[in-house]
């Protein structure tokens, strides 16, 4: 919502483009069978389309709107999401525009009780978190979509029905210049929390709704404070409630505040109420030089998801598959990981480089991530908006103790998003080998990065397909050469990264000082096999060509796990 | 006596929240007092218990 006198898209800082529905072949009676139709061109749908395009798979990307979404919404981008944008060659505008951060402060009744410090080291290419309004996220992804010859973007094109069969899917599309049927091999439903596709398929989200409601409001003000997460419990401007404040680019500040028990939603979102409540908060943080109200919305915390994300040839990703509380910034970031995960798998299947059985790993991996989010977010939510008297008494007790006693401070930790480890995935069944290592990323984990002597990062050298990190003792052993050749036969996009103490061979990555070997607890002969999404498929401390080739075959569905 | 790890402290937090809800507002004060007395009995350390009383007594103003 926006202040009276301003239209729904009249932003103080963002000029909304208006897109028109294209004249498409289907309207002229040409019924082409597309490879993938993606319903919903938000950040998740666009990331899925870009990931498919990376593997040469064309897609039709549909959105019922004629522009980007109406507000700043999901404003925090995690390091793992920046890594995804980097792999899609789309990260630079995000780095240039967003505000990176790694700290947070939690206040109880005006006193600092907890200082959040998210891990960040020289080896990390990206900061733990970046703030950027969602319109820019969509703009920058759309710029990449427009550059791709493989993505057929159709705005103002609404899916109104679906016929999902074992051999393909037909969507009925309504657009201002006509209605048509769209045939495709697969459909990705990335159409958000109120997914129409989910409704057509007769599917329902299951889980819990929480009581506490929050208003989120953006204001523009010249406010001098570092970019970090500020949380206020029981502040003077919202007694008994909670406030969160985040800085966004362009002097836009996000203020989230909890409604009082029994406060009516209609009254809470009236402009006069918003101005009074936000004004009191701004006064409390010491800002005195005026502010403009930009946009506001309301939400309540939910932990809801589908039992299965894959329904034949219709696959759900992002909010259409799961709705999570915002505390911990996992809505957008887990959705992006969904898109990237299904993107490479579907790309490999449609290219004929993997068996369709690998699609069955998508639900355990990504729904597993959602359930992990629920466990963390439920704790955060119970702390931010205690659902009952018992939880409120304990929350207030922990905050009161945390004023003077360190042992209670960690209750105020916001449990920010970290990438999920696919430990129980059918594609990464090698936990046994992890015992051979004293460090490094374990099977299923997102691969760590290492800064190298030339200023670049190890993962910059990863390929579009599977990547093997092969630690050599000097000259590359014949066995590793042969292993690389065998893996390349299985995956045409395979990249071998040979890492040695000196830059002996042409393609060898020099590991002077052995910083890379240390980070991976590697010895000569150690191999890490990374999937296209840079999660560890498996690792072998003393090599094992047969085992490594088998791991690749499992990931490609060429043999069962 | 070594203080508990945060994970175990968090389990205690969760358990207490749920018991407070179960016994209801009429009985919560009685429950918490009985719990404190039972813990004092099991703790068997006058000095530590006295310190705990001081810690729990701080910053109570304006509590609901």
Contacts between the chains, C-beta under 8 A, distances in Angstrom:
chain1	res1	chain2	res2	distance
A	109	B	62	8.0
A	240	B	64	7.7
A	379	B	10	7.8
A	382	B	17	7.6
A	386	B	17	7.9
A	388	B	17	7.4
A	388	B	21	4.9
A	389	B	20	6.7
A	389	B	21	6.4
A	389	B	25	6.2
A	389	B	28	7.8
A	390	B	16	7.3
A	390	B	17	4.1
A	390	B	18	6.1
A	390	B	19	7.2
A	390	B	20	3.5
A	390	B	21	3.6
A	390	B	22	7.8
A	390	B	28	8.0
A	391	B	17	4.5
A	391	B	21	7.6
A	392	B	64	8.0
A	393	B	17	7.3
A	393	B	20	5.6
A	393	B	28	7.3
A	394	B	13	5.3
A	394	B	16	5.5
A	394	B	17	4.3
A	394	B	20	7.1
A	396	B	63	6.8
A	396	B	64	7.2
A	398	B	13	6.6
A	400	B	58	7.7
A	400	B	59	4.8
A	400	B	60	7.2
A	400	B	63	7.2
A	401	B	55	7.0
A	401	B	56	7.9
A	401	B	59	7.9
A	403	B	58	7.5
A	403	B	59	5.1
A	404	B	55	7.7
A	404	B	58	6.1
A	404	B	59	7.1
A	405	B	55	6.2
A	407	B	3	6.3
A	407	B	6	7.8
A	407	B	9	7.0
A	408	B	9	8.0
A	410	B	6	5.1
A	411	B	10	7.4
A	411	B	13	6.9
